[in-house]
Amino acid sequence: MRYPSEVISDGLVREFTTLARGADPDLVHAALLMARVAYPALDVAAYVGKLDALGREARVRVGSATSTTLEIPPHVDPDVFVRIAALNEFLFEHERFVGNDAQYDDPRNSFLNEVLDRRTGIPITLALVYMEVARRAGIEVEGINFPGHFLLRCRGTRGTRYSRDLIIDAHHGGALLTESMCRQLLSRHAGDEAVWDAHLLANATKLQIITRMLLNLKRAYVRLYSFQQARDITELLLAVDPSAVTELRDRGLLAYHLNDLSAALRDLQTYLQLSKGAELDEEERDEQAKIWEHVKTLKRRVASFN
């Protein structure tokens, strides 16, 4: 994968800011704008068209589905279950979308265009494909911002005998999860000390989905020591939430790694000012002490340039 050498454009940041902070962000458009960090000439309309084509085919298959060989769980609407089963068969058997466990940290797994081209990704990008194809097929599916592993929900009908929700794992072929399975998933990702709370299955807002996709991408770039790309993604994170002081800190640290000393000093000093007086645990205090040392060093180095 090759990356453009220039810093992310102001125009892209402005366009992304306007979109992400709007009243009802278009998740597909936001995801494809993110991808322009690596693919500046990306044709957004072409990939929206790919999703539209998948949606049209899914609508035909879902609309013609009348039964399933799968066992329908108690308190689940049989019609809804049959439609979800047909959608799963289309996406994961016919179209062969699959979770990329072998190369989980590959940044391409976080780019919607690559997921649509390669038919593989991580939980949140596969979930985005699932939600968008489901919507086009006439099925309402929402995201769940579950710790460590993004999930989906197709809601049951409250006040009826068909009130049970379907919890869907797009990373594993549309597997349907029980609460017990979700508890096990939490333990795997957050450790045995993690406390179960039903609120962990609350629906994800669009802003949470956009932020989580960006955080995944930033972490992938940092692991690859691709600091310029990580800084570009941090710019988008700050566009989504200008008050995110940890992102300001990270942008400063990334600038430091890139030898952009003036930018590093500016961001790290601002971070220390904004976080002054905040309650910190021992690890956070150690981190802040390191930032102070960075700032002292940067002041000396920047002063030597004058």
VMD Tcl script that draws the C-alpha trace (Angstrom):
set ca {
  {0.00 0.00 0.00}
  {1.44 3.40 -0.98}
  {0.54 6.66 0.74}
  {0.59 10.24 -0.46}
  {3.56 12.13 0.94}
  {1.76 15.41 1.63}
  {-0.05 16.21 4.86}
  {-3.82 15.75 4.83}
  {-5.48 18.61 2.96}
  {-7.38 21.36 4.74}
  {-10.23 20.81 2.30}
  {-10.62 17.17 3.31}
  {-10.57 18.08 7.01}
  {-13.24 20.76 6.45}
  {-15.45 18.43 4.41}
  {-15.09 15.66 6.99}
  {-15.80 18.07 9.88}
  {-18.99 19.36 8.25}
  {-20.19 15.84 7.56}
  {-19.26 14.17 10.85}
  {-20.64 16.95 13.04}
  {-23.89 17.29 11.11}
  {-27.25 16.36 12.59}
  {-27.43 13.00 10.81}
  {-24.03 11.99 9.35}
  {-23.92 9.72 6.33}
  {-21.74 6.87 7.60}
  {-20.79 5.60 4.14}
  {-19.69 9.04 2.96}
  {-17.75 9.58 6.21}
  {-16.00 6.21 5.88}
  {-15.04 6.91 2.27}
  {-13.70 10.35 3.19}
  {-11.50 8.65 5.80}
  {-10.15 6.45 3.04}
  {-8.96 9.52 1.14}
  {-6.09 9.75 3.64}
  {-4.59 6.78 1.76}
  {-6.44 7.15 -1.55}
  {-6.73 10.88 -2.35}
  {-8.37 10.27 -5.73}
  {-10.92 7.79 -4.39}
  {-14.21 7.86 -6.33}
  {-16.77 8.03 -3.51}
  {-19.75 7.69 -5.87}
  {-18.36 4.46 -7.34}
  {-18.27 2.77 -3.93}
  {-21.69 4.06 -2.97}
  {-22.79 2.44 -6.23}
  {-21.24 -0.88 -5.15}
  {-23.26 -0.77 -1.93}
  {-26.39 0.13 -3.87}
  {-25.87 -2.89 -6.15}
  {-25.41 -5.19 -3.15}
  {-28.54 -3.69 -1.60}
  {-30.63 -4.26 -4.71}
  {-29.63 -7.92 -4.90}
  {-30.14 -8.36 -1.15}
  {-33.65 -6.87 -1.40}
  {-34.60 -9.44 -4.04}
  {-33.21 -12.35 -2.00}
  {-34.66 -11.16 1.30}
  {-38.02 -10.41 -0.29}
  {-38.29 -13.90 -1.78}
  {-37.21 -15.75 1.39}
  {-40.08 -17.66 2.96}
  {-38.37 -20.24 5.17}
  {-35.05 -21.31 6.66}
  {-33.49 -24.59 7.72}
  {-32.10 -22.85 10.83}
  {-33.80 -23.23 14.19}
  {-35.71 -20.09 15.11}
  {-34.96 -19.01 18.72}
  {-37.84 -18.49 21.18}
  {-39.52 -15.07 21.17}
  {-37.98 -14.11 17.82}
  {-40.29 -13.05 15.01}
  {-40.08 -15.88 12.44}
  {-40.43 -13.48 9.50}
  {-37.60 -11.30 10.77}
  {-35.42 -14.33 11.44}
  {-35.98 -15.67 7.91}
  {-35.07 -12.28 6.43}
  {-31.89 -12.02 8.51}
  {-30.96 -15.60 7.58}
  {-31.41 -14.73 3.88}
  {-29.29 -11.60 4.28}
  {-26.56 -13.57 6.04}
  {-26.55 -16.19 3.30}
  {-26.23 -13.48 0.64}
  {-23.42 -11.52 2.33}
  {-21.35 -14.32 3.81}
  {-21.96 -17.28 1.50}
  {-22.77 -15.75 -1.86}
  {-20.67 -12.54 -1.62}
  {-18.08 -14.16 0.69}
  {-17.52 -11.32 3.14}
  {-15.34 -12.61 5.97}
  {-13.50 -11.32 9.03}
  {-9.77 -10.87 8.45}
  {-8.34 -12.61 11.53}
  {-5.06 -13.49 9.80}
  {-4.18 -9.83 9.10}
  {-6.38 -8.07 11.63}
  {-4.12 -5.01 12.01}
  {-3.83 -4.31 8.28}
  {-5.08 -0.70 7.78}
  {-6.96 -1.84 4.68}
  {-9.44 -3.58 6.99}
  {-10.52 -0.12 8.19}
  {-11.08 1.37 4.73}
  {-14.59 0.81 3.37}
  {-13.40 0.82 -0.25}
  {-10.90 -1.96 0.50}
  {-13.49 -3.98 2.43}
  {-15.85 -3.80 -0.54}
  {-13.08 -4.70 -3.00}
  {-11.41 -7.45 -0.96}
  {-14.53 -8.76 0.84}
  {-12.72 -8.78 4.20}
  {-12.36 -6.47 7.17}
  {-12.71 -6.07 10.92}
  {-15.93 -6.13 12.97}
  {-16.86 -2.46 12.59}
  {-16.27 -2.15 8.84}
  {-18.06 -5.42 8.11}
  {-20.86 -4.19 10.39}
  {-21.07 -0.98 8.36}
  {-21.43 -2.98 5.15}
  {-24.06 -5.13 6.85}
  {-26.08 -2.13 8.12}
  {-26.00 -0.39 4.77}
  {-26.94 -3.45 2.73}
  {-29.67 -4.34 5.26}
  {-31.12 -0.82 5.04}
  {-31.22 -1.02 1.27}
  {-32.92 -4.42 1.57}
  {-35.61 -3.05 3.88}
  {-34.24 -4.39 7.18}
  {-33.48 -2.06 10.08}
  {-30.21 -3.00 11.78}
  {-28.30 -0.83 14.26}
  {-24.76 -0.87 15.57}
  {-23.70 -1.85 19.10}
  {-20.56 -0.18 20.42}
  {-19.52 -3.33 22.30}
  {-16.06 -3.26 23.94}
  {-13.39 -4.79 21.72}
  {-15.76 -6.18 19.10}
  {-18.42 -4.15 17.28}
  {-21.80 -5.90 17.03}
  {-25.21 -5.38 15.43}
  {-28.83 -5.59 16.55}
  {-32.07 -6.27 14.76}
  {-34.71 -5.25 17.30}
  {-37.67 -7.36 18.30}
  {-41.16 -5.90 18.58}
  {-41.68 -4.60 22.11}
  {-44.90 -5.57 23.85}
  {-45.41 -8.71 21.76}
  {-44.33 -12.31 22.07}
  {-41.72 -11.51 19.43}
  {-39.78 -9.08 21.64}
  {-36.34 -10.71 21.55}
  {-33.58 -8.84 19.73}
  {-31.18 -10.56 17.37}
  {-27.54 -9.74 18.24}
  {-25.43 -10.23 15.11}
  {-21.66 -10.63 14.70}
  {-20.76 -9.53 11.17}
  {-17.12 -10.51 11.68}
  {-18.10 -14.15 12.10}
  {-20.50 -14.74 9.25}
  {-23.53 -13.10 10.84}
  {-23.45 -15.39 13.88}
  {-26.33 -14.78 16.28}
  {-25.20 -14.24 19.85}
  {-26.97 -14.91 23.12}
  {-26.33 -12.79 26.22}
  {-24.13 -15.59 27.55}
  {-22.03 -15.47 24.39}
  {-21.75 -11.68 24.71}
  {-20.51 -12.09 28.28}
  {-17.83 -14.50 27.04}
  {-16.89 -12.05 24.28}
  {-16.50 -9.29 26.87}
  {-14.16 -11.48 28.95}
  {-12.01 -12.24 25.90}
  {-11.58 -8.59 25.01}
  {-11.67 -6.84 28.38}
  {-10.42 -9.57 30.73}
  {-12.14 -11.68 33.35}
  {-12.33 -8.68 35.70}
  {-14.70 -6.87 33.30}
  {-18.14 -6.34 34.81}
  {-21.13 -7.22 32.67}
  {-23.73 -4.50 32.20}
  {-26.70 -4.63 29.86}
  {-25.84 -1.08 28.79}
  {-22.86 -2.56 26.94}
  {-25.43 -3.61 24.34}
  {-26.78 -0.08 23.87}
  {-27.04 1.13 20.30}
  {-24.08 3.05 18.88}
  {-24.60 6.60 17.67}
  {-23.27 7.56 14.27}
  {-20.66 9.76 15.94}
  {-19.49 6.82 18.06}
  {-19.19 4.66 14.95}
  {-17.16 7.30 13.09}
  {-14.90 7.83 16.11}
  {-14.33 4.12 16.63}
  {-13.42 3.59 12.97}
  {-10.88 6.41 13.20}
  {-9.38 5.07 16.44}
  {-8.98 1.61 14.91}
  {-7.23 3.12 11.90}
  {-4.95 5.31 14.02}
  {-3.87 2.31 16.13}
  {-3.17 0.29 12.98}
  {-0.93 3.03 11.61}
  {0.92 3.48 14.91}
  {1.66 -0.26 15.02}
  {3.17 0.09 11.54}
  {5.17 3.19 12.59}
  {3.28 5.08 9.87}
  {3.29 8.23 11.96}
  {2.30 10.69 9.21}
  {-0.83 8.69 8.43}
  {-1.57 8.31 12.15}
  {-1.30 12.10 12.54}
  {-3.65 12.62 9.59}
  {-6.23 10.36 11.22}
  {-5.75 12.23 14.51}
  {-6.63 15.43 12.64}
  {-9.94 13.82 11.70}
  {-10.51 12.67 15.29}
  {-10.03 16.25 16.48}
  {-12.37 17.42 13.73}
  {-15.04 15.12 15.19}
  {-14.32 16.21 18.78}
  {-12.11 19.31 19.22}
  {-12.25 18.84 23.02}
  {-10.54 15.41 22.91}
  {-7.39 16.30 24.85}
  {-5.91 12.82 24.51}
  {-6.03 13.21 20.73}
  {-4.31 16.59 21.06}
  {-1.61 14.86 23.12}
  {-1.27 12.10 20.53}
  {-1.04 14.58 17.68}
  {1.79 16.28 19.53}
  {3.61 13.01 20.15}
  {3.22 12.01 16.51}
  {4.59 15.38 15.42}
  {7.53 14.75 17.76}
  {8.22 11.40 16.05}
  {8.05 13.18 12.69}
  {10.55 15.81 13.89}
  {7.94 18.55 13.49}
  {9.15 20.11 16.71}
  {7.21 23.38 16.68}
  {3.90 21.58 16.13}
  {4.79 19.03 18.80}
  {5.59 21.75 21.33}
  {2.39 23.64 20.56}
  {0.14 20.58 20.96}
  {1.86 19.17 24.04}
  {1.86 22.51 25.86}
  {-1.83 22.96 25.08}
  {-2.52 19.42 26.28}
  {-0.78 20.07 29.61}
  {-2.72 23.32 30.09}
  {-6.08 21.70 29.33}
  {-5.43 18.66 31.54}
  {-4.18 20.71 34.49}
  {-6.10 19.85 37.65}
  {-7.68 16.73 36.19}
  {-7.88 13.65 38.41}
  {-5.33 11.14 37.13}
  {-4.47 7.58 38.08}
  {-0.87 6.51 38.62}
  {-0.33 5.47 35.00}
  {-1.76 8.76 33.73}
  {0.46 10.75 36.13}
  {3.51 8.88 34.82}
  {2.42 9.66 31.25}
  {1.95 13.32 32.08}
  {5.41 13.49 33.69}
  {6.89 12.13 30.46}
  {5.02 14.79 28.48}
  {6.53 17.50 30.73}
  {10.00 16.13 29.97}
  {9.20 16.13 26.24}
  {8.10 19.76 26.50}
  {11.31 20.80 28.29}
  {13.40 19.11 25.62}
  {11.33 20.62 22.82}
  {11.63 24.14 24.27}
  {15.42 23.85 24.28}
  {15.54 22.46 20.76}
  {13.09 24.96 19.29}
  {14.93 27.84 21.01}
  {18.18 26.71 19.40}
  {16.63 27.26 15.96}
  {16.00 30.97 16.68}
}
mol new
graphics top color blue
foreach p $ca { graphics top sphere $p radius 0.5 }
foreach p [lrange $ca 0 end-1] q [lrange $ca 1 end] { graphics top cylinder $p $q radius 0.2 }
display resetview
